[in-house]
Amino acid sequence: MFALVPATTAAAAPYCGITWGSQAKSANPTQSGNLVNVRAGRHDCYDRLVFDATGPANGYWVSYVDQMTEDPSGAVIPLRGGAKLSVTVQAPSYDHNYVQTYHYTNRSELVNVTGYQTFRQVAFAGSWEGTTTVGLGVRARLPFRVFTMPNRIIVDVAHLW
């Protein structure tokens, strides 16, 4: 006679403890500085994209999209990678006199992300009506988080699930 033993399943621990998910994330702005820089960094468990502003900036909308488009024209922006994140920050790249505050050399390659584990490309998608949008090409649809620090909006995308 065989005894029935209840099956047990062990849930795998999240990668690096990351529990962010891949759904859209947003925060309504209460302050809005002007965008002055976009930069990236590599970390053990994720790649990071940082938007630097002249003052406090805390509004954003970040989501995966099927196709990245330029704001306001709607022209398609090709991005390398298996997935595309649209990142809109409430920090225009111009001041109240419409003088550009963020200068880039190549709108298709804002930041050199060669060798990054997750990031594939960072492209400028426009600055319009008080916001700036950037297309972030990533390896695959992976978990991400968005948060703010003084004069910064930060997007982290995990290397794995």
C-alpha positions in Angstrom: 0.0 0.0 0.0 1.2 3.5 -0.9 0.8 6.5 1.3 -0.3 9.6 -0.4 2.0 12.5 0.4 0.8 16.0 -0.4 2.8 17.6 -3.2 4.7 20.7 -2.2 5.8 23.4 -4.5 8.6 25.7 -3.8 8.2 29.2 -5.3 11.4 30.6 -6.7 12.7 33.7 -5.0 12.4 36.8 -7.1 15.5 37.8 -9.1 17.6 40.0 -6.8 14.4 40.4 -4.6 12.8 42.5 -7.4 9.0 42.5 -7.3 8.4 45.6 -9.6 6.3 44.1 -12.4 6.0 45.4 -16.0 2.8 47.3 -15.9 2.6 51.1 -16.6 3.7 53.4 -13.8 2.8 57.0 -13.3 2.9 59.9 -10.9 1.0 63.2 -11.2 3.4 66.2 -11.1 3.5 68.6 -8.3 6.8 70.2 -9.4 8.5 70.5 -12.8 12.0 71.6 -13.5 13.6 71.7 -16.9 15.4 68.7 -18.3 19.2 69.2 -18.6 20.6 65.7 -18.9 19.8 62.0 -19.6 22.3 59.4 -18.4 22.5 55.7 -17.8 24.2 53.4 -15.4 24.8 49.7 -14.9 24.0 47.9 -11.6 24.3 44.2 -10.5 20.5 43.5 -11.0 19.3 46.3 -13.3 20.2 49.0 -15.7 19.3 52.6 -14.8 18.2 55.6 -16.8 18.3 59.0 -15.1 16.6 62.3 -16.1 18.3 65.3 -14.5 16.4 68.5 -14.1 17.2 72.1 -13.1 14.8 71.8 -10.1 12.3 69.4 -8.6 10.6 67.2 -11.1 8.3 64.4 -10.0 5.7 63.6 -12.7 6.1 60.7 -15.1 4.3 58.1 -17.3 6.3 55.0 -18.2 4.9 52.0 -20.1 5.7 49.3 -22.6 4.4 50.2 -26.1 4.2 48.2 -29.3 5.6 51.1 -31.3 7.5 54.2 -30.2 6.4 57.4 -31.8 7.6 61.0 -31.8 5.8 63.6 -29.9 3.9 65.5 -31.3 4.3 64.3 -35.0 3.5 60.6 -34.4 6.4 59.6 -36.6 7.6 56.0 -35.8 10.9 55.9 -33.9 12.7 52.6 -34.5 14.3 51.1 -31.4 16.7 48.2 -31.0 15.6 45.4 -28.6 12.8 43.0 -28.0 10.6 45.5 -26.1 10.1 49.3 -26.1 9.5 51.5 -23.0 8.0 54.9 -23.6 9.2 57.3 -20.8 7.5 60.6 -20.4 8.8 63.0 -17.7 7.2 66.2 -16.6 10.4 68.1 -17.3 10.5 70.0 -20.7 13.8 70.2 -22.5 13.3 74.0 -22.9 12.7 76.9 -20.5 9.8 79.4 -20.2 11.4 81.4 -23.1 11.6 78.2 -25.3 15.4 78.1 -25.0 16.6 74.5 -25.2 17.9 73.3 -21.8 18.8 69.8 -22.8 21.3 69.4 -25.7 22.1 66.1 -27.4 24.4 65.2 -30.2 22.4 62.4 -31.7 18.6 62.1 -31.0 18.7 58.3 -31.9 21.5 57.6 -29.4 21.1 59.9 -26.4 23.2 57.7 -24.2 25.8 55.1 -25.2 24.4 51.8 -23.7 26.7 49.5 -25.5 27.5 46.5 -23.3 24.5 47.0 -21.0 22.7 43.8 -20.0 19.2 45.2 -20.5 19.3 48.5 -22.4 19.7 48.5 -26.1 19.0 52.1 -27.2 17.9 55.5 -25.8 16.2 57.8 -28.3 14.7 61.3 -28.0 11.0 61.3 -28.9 10.2 64.9 -28.3 9.5 67.7 -25.8 6.0 69.1 -26.0 3.6 70.9 -23.7 5.8 70.7 -20.6 6.9 67.1 -21.0 9.8 65.2 -22.6 9.5 61.7 -24.0 12.3 59.2 -24.6 12.1 55.8 -26.2 14.0 53.1 -24.3 14.8 49.9 -26.3 15.3 47.0 -23.9 16.3 43.3 -24.4 12.8 42.0 -23.5 9.7 43.0 -21.5 11.2 43.0 -18.1 10.2 44.4 -14.7 10.8 48.1 -14.1 10.4 50.7 -11.4 10.3 54.5 -11.5 11.0 56.8 -8.6 12.2 60.4 -8.0 15.0 62.0 -6.0 15.7 65.7 -5.7 16.0 67.1 -9.3 15.8 63.5 -10.8 13.4 61.0 -12.2 14.9 57.5 -12.3 13.9 54.4 -14.3 15.4 51.0 -13.4 14.8 48.0 -15.6 15.7 44.5 -14.2 18.1 42.2 -16.0 15.8 39.2 -15.4 12.4 38.3 -14.0 
